[in-house]
Amino acid sequence: MSVTESGLVGAAQRYLMNNYGPPLAAFVSGSGSVLVEDSGREVLDFLAGIAVCSLGHCHPTVTAAISEQAGKLIHTSNFFANEHGPEVARRLEDLLGIGEGRVFFGNSGAEANEAAIKLARRFAGEGRRRIVALEGGFHGRTFGALSATGQFAKQIPFEPLVPGFAHVRPGDIGALEAELTRGDVAAVMIEMLQGEAGVVPVPDEFVLAARELTTGNGTLLILDEVQTGFGRTGEWFAFQRLGIVPDMVTLAKAIASGFPVGALFARAEVASAFQPGDHGTTYGGQALAMAAARATIQTLVELDAPGLARTKGELLAKAVERLPGVTGVRGRGLLLGAMLERPIAKAVQTYALEEGLIVNAIGDSVVRLAPPLVVTEEEITAAVQRLGRALHRAEVEPGEGK
Ligand SMILES: Cc1ncc(COP(=O)(O)O)c(C=O)c1O
């Protein structure tokens, strides 16, 4: 008997852990902004694998690069260099535009943040061990990243966490100053547009103050651009709008179109604190992953990813804002949160999928929209119609969608 006799969703429920909850659907192929269910039904994907598939599903250039590299060389270990890693790192340095740096490659956003936390402590030395992060910020599920995450419900079941983390409220410059005054803070860690918290922007003046206060205090500034990076917010990286220079930037998600890659970029002076043997991971920076990242970044540059996010984002935000039941849209570029009049986000998500649209409920009253940056105007029009129908159904029968 095949494991999929009860369907892919049933098989997943039988054999996979329940940490994500039951799958909402099962997909077998995809192209651009469209995913195809196991039943053959086509669905518009306005989540893009959670801000990962910015070039859409299976972009031909990326698929070709992965296929070609898979036939040539997959993995050798980090005892050896490969033909793509240094070029991907060079491109990151170029796009970030904050001067010379060095890159550590891992396999996820959480790993990029783990590396940043370790490097910060290594650079700061004895006496400066603490990391100050923000309430609402999300940095991943591994212990260091989870300790930095400012969403306490995600932490409590797993205590004790890593010692030496504190959280301040975004916007509370006084609280940040008080933490820094103690003189024992290695780094301040900020997610500028808090995606997992409901696409909540951290006030610009707070980020600017954080840069100023950390500079004056000898503390590093780490920006988590895992979700916001690679054009999604209308800039290559969200911090560029403010013209600040962070000491480290963590990256993942869109970097390789869904091939698992995370990266930590650190200014050269900071990066030099890592000595051989201080940190590592078996798969990080391997030839196949780097081929996927190289083709992705090259294509994002050719398509002007930030420009796409700005124009398409404006269209989408304006249309969603006008829908009955939506009180406003926040976020930037194509990382948007539709705020709902009533706490029916889960029902909206369920009905939207029935209508042929993937969106993501965050909490009770926010629906996250993060389509591929290559989404077309026609797809935006169709998605907004489907979202409108889902909102209407959720208003009438909120219980059905639970
Ligand atoms: C801002 C941010 N940082 C870190 C992470 C963790 O990345 P990963 O799930 O790849 O470990 C995420 C994931 O959603 C994220 O949005």
The ligand as an SDF file (V2000), in Angstrom:
LIG
                    3D

 16 16  0  0  0  0  0  0  0  0999 V2000
   13.1350   37.8740   10.1350 C   0  0  0  0  0  0  0  0  0  0  0  0
   13.4010   36.4180   10.2100 C   0  0  0  0  0  0  0  0  0  0  0  0
   14.5330   35.9870   10.7730 N   0  0  0  0  0  0  0  0  0  0  0  0
   14.8340   34.6840   10.8730 C   0  0  0  0  0  0  0  0  0  0  0  0
   13.9560   33.7260   10.4100 C   0  0  0  0  0  0  0  0  0  0  0  0
   14.3030   32.2750   10.5520 C   0  0  0  0  0  0  0  0  0  0  0  0
   14.6040   31.7530    9.3050 O   0  0  0  0  0  0  0  0  0  0  0  0
   14.5280   30.1590    9.0650 P   0  0  0  0  0  0  0  0  0  0  0  0
   13.1010   29.7690    9.2030 O   0  0  0  0  0  0  0  0  0  0  0  0
   15.0830   29.9860    7.6790 O   0  0  0  0  0  0  0  0  0  0  0  0
   15.3920   29.5340   10.1010 O   0  0  0  0  0  0  0  0  0  0  0  0
   12.7630   34.1190    9.8060 C   0  0  0  0  0  0  0  0  0  0  0  0
   11.7980   33.1210    9.3190 C   0  0  0  0  0  0  0  0  0  0  0  0
   10.6520   33.3690    9.1140 O   0  0  0  0  0  0  0  0  0  0  0  0
   12.4650   35.4950    9.7140 C   0  0  0  0  0  0  0  0  0  0  0  0
   11.3430   35.9360    9.1590 O   0  0  0  0  0  0  0  0  0  0  0  0
  1  2  1  0
  2  3  1  0
  2 15  2  0
  3  4  2  0
  4  5  1  0
  5  6  1  0
  5 12  2  0
  6  7  1  0
  7  8  1  0
  8  9  2  0
  8 10  1  0
  8 11  1  0
 12 13  1  0
 12 15  1  0
 13 14  2  0
 15 16  1  0
M  END
$$$$
